[in-house]
Amino acid sequence: MTVTSLYERELLAVLNGFSDYVEKHADPEQLERLYHTWIPLLSTYVTHDAVESALDEWYAMIENDFLWLHYIEEKQVLTAKPIIQHILERWKKPFAFAGSRLPNDRYEHWADGIKWNIRTECAEYIIGIALPLGENEALLVHWFETDEGFQELLEDGFSETKDLTRQQYLNGHYLTCLSFQSDNP
């Protein structure tokens, strides 16, 4: 076992504990409304369980990020390892990621064109929730496979908004963006 794997195991434990935290601290009525609205729409694209997990993570990490921030701060207090504390500090800024794999196995992010090393094994075209690890390096908490035409759908959706950056659009309209894939399997 390497030192790296020990750190990775601790970080994985942090991620794995988050669903229980959400279950205990999230507003159940808000989550139920999300489930009622989005599960039927998105379940044509992916499984019910995958949609529910994605809804929970988007809701608690991006839409109501105080849940994620509080959880991460609790975990930072519990670890004495500076490297874990540093990574958890980076994790306070999750973001929606949509991208395509480049020949060098990096991913070009639709929102800004920056090339990212994605530490999660993924498909060629993806959308998901990312946690920053280092400079232009991220771990995807969850991801869904898309296709080349999906980025055109993102462009079309983005063109209908005003006063948003592409990243703000992707974060705020993540579920709508997922529904583009449901509409065009």
Protein Blocks (a to p, Z undefined) as FASTA:
>chain_A
ZZklmmmmmmmmmmmmmmmmmmmmmcfklmmmmmmmmmmmmmmmmcfklmmmmmmmmmmm
mmmmmlmmmmmmmmmmmpcbfklmmmmmmmmmgcdddddddfkopacdfklopacddfbd
cdfbdcdddddfbghiacdfbdcdddfklmmmmmmmmmmpghiafklmmmmmmmmmmmmm
mmmZZ
